[in-house]
Amino acid sequence: MSKILNILAALTVAASPLMIASAHAADPVVENRAKISKANKVKNAELSAARKTRNEARATAKKELAAAKAENAVKAKAAAAEGKDALVVKRELDSQSTAAYKDKVKAANDQYKEVESRVKAEAEAKKDKANAVIAKEVKKANEGQKN
């Protein structure tokens, strides 16, 4: 008899999470909290991907700047052979390369900010909608308790 009770107790313990999950699945508050959590996860994933893209673009631009500056040094030496002031030539070429680098970094940052604002707005809209449903359900539950 005790073996049967132990088996039934074990089955009850094993099945209790499933019963709780099925009870919560019908609960609108729990359902909408899950939607909020999912919206946050989606937002974080998209921001992480956008951040990674931005950082890759910045790194690429930095490598290109280093290569351009090395090339500028070679061009300055060639200009010195032609009788021009190598320092002035290198400074002008470096300023052009730096301006191009700054433009690329600014473009990457602008693209990230655009994605960030879009993703955050979408997540906030989903959260607001879910919170409105939760508030409605809580209000309904409170009114039900008063009566």
N, C-alpha and C positions, 0 to 999 in steps of 0.2 A: 504494500500500500504506500509506504513512504517513497519507494522508487517511482511510482506513478505520480505522486505529488511533486517530487523533485523534477521529473520530466516536464510536467505541466508548468511548473514555476520557471524552468529554463526556457520553455517555449514562449511564455508570457513576456519574460524579460527580452527575449530575442525579437519578439513581434512589436513591443511597445514603441520603438522608434518609427516603425512603419505606420502604426496607428496615429502617432503624433504628427507625422508628416502628412498623412492623408487628412487629418483634421485641420492642419494649418493651410493646406493647399486650397481649401474652400474659404479661408478667412481673408477678406479683402485687405485688411490692414497688413497682414503678413505678406500677401501677394504684392502689395504696392511697396512695401519696404524692400522686397527682393528686386523690384523694378528700379528703385532708387540705387540700390547697391550695384545693379547691373549697369546703370547709366554712369555711375562713378568709375566702374572698371573699364567701360568702353572709352570714357573720356581720358582716363589715365593711359590706356593703351595707345590711343591716337596721339596724345601729346608726347608720349615717349617716342613713337615712330617719327613724329615731326621734329622732335629735338635731335634725334639721331641723324636725320637727313640734314638738318641745319649744321650740326657739328661736322658732318662729312664735307659739306660744302665749304665750311670755314677752313677745314684742314687742307682741302684741295686748293683753295685760294692761297693759303699760306705757302704751300709747296710751290705753286706757280710764281708767287712773289719772290721766293728764294731763288728759283731758277732764273727769273727775269733779272734779278739783281746781279747774279753771276754773269749773265749775258751782257748786262750793262757795263760791267767791269771790262769785259773783252772789247766791247764797242768803244769804251773810253780810251783804252790802250791804242786801238786802231786810229781813233781821232787824234791822239797825241802824235802818232807817226805822221799824220797829215799836217801837223803844226798847230792844231787846236789845243785849247787848255783841257786836259783830261778830266780834271776835277769838276769843271763847269759842265762838261758833257755828261759825266756820270751823275752829277746832282740832278740835272734836268731829266735824264732817263729814269732815275730812281723815283723822282717825284711823280712821273707819269705812271710808273709801275705801282707805286703806293696808292695813287688815286684809283687805279683799276682794281686793286685789292680791296680798298675801302668800299667801292661800289658793289663788288661781289659779296662782301660781308653784309653790307646793308640790305642787299636783295635777299640774302638768306634769312636775315633777321626779320625782314618785313614779311616774307613768306611764312615764317614760323608764327609771327604775331597774328597773321590772318587766319591761319589754321587754328591757333589757340582761341581766338575770339569766337570763331564758328563752332568749335567743339564745345566750348564752355556754354555758349548760348543754347546749343542743342541739349546738353546735359541739364541745364537749369530748367528748360522747358519741360523735359521729362520728369524732373524732380518736382516741379511745381504742380504738374498734373497729378502725380502720385500723392503728393502731400494734400492736395485738395480732396482726393478720394478718401484718404485716411482721416482727415478732419471731419468729413461728412459721416463716415462710419462711426467715428468716436462720438460725434454729436448724437447720432441715431441710437447708439448703445447707451449713452447717458440718459437720453429721453426715455428709453425703454426701462431703465432702472428706476427712474422717478415714478413711473406709472405702475 
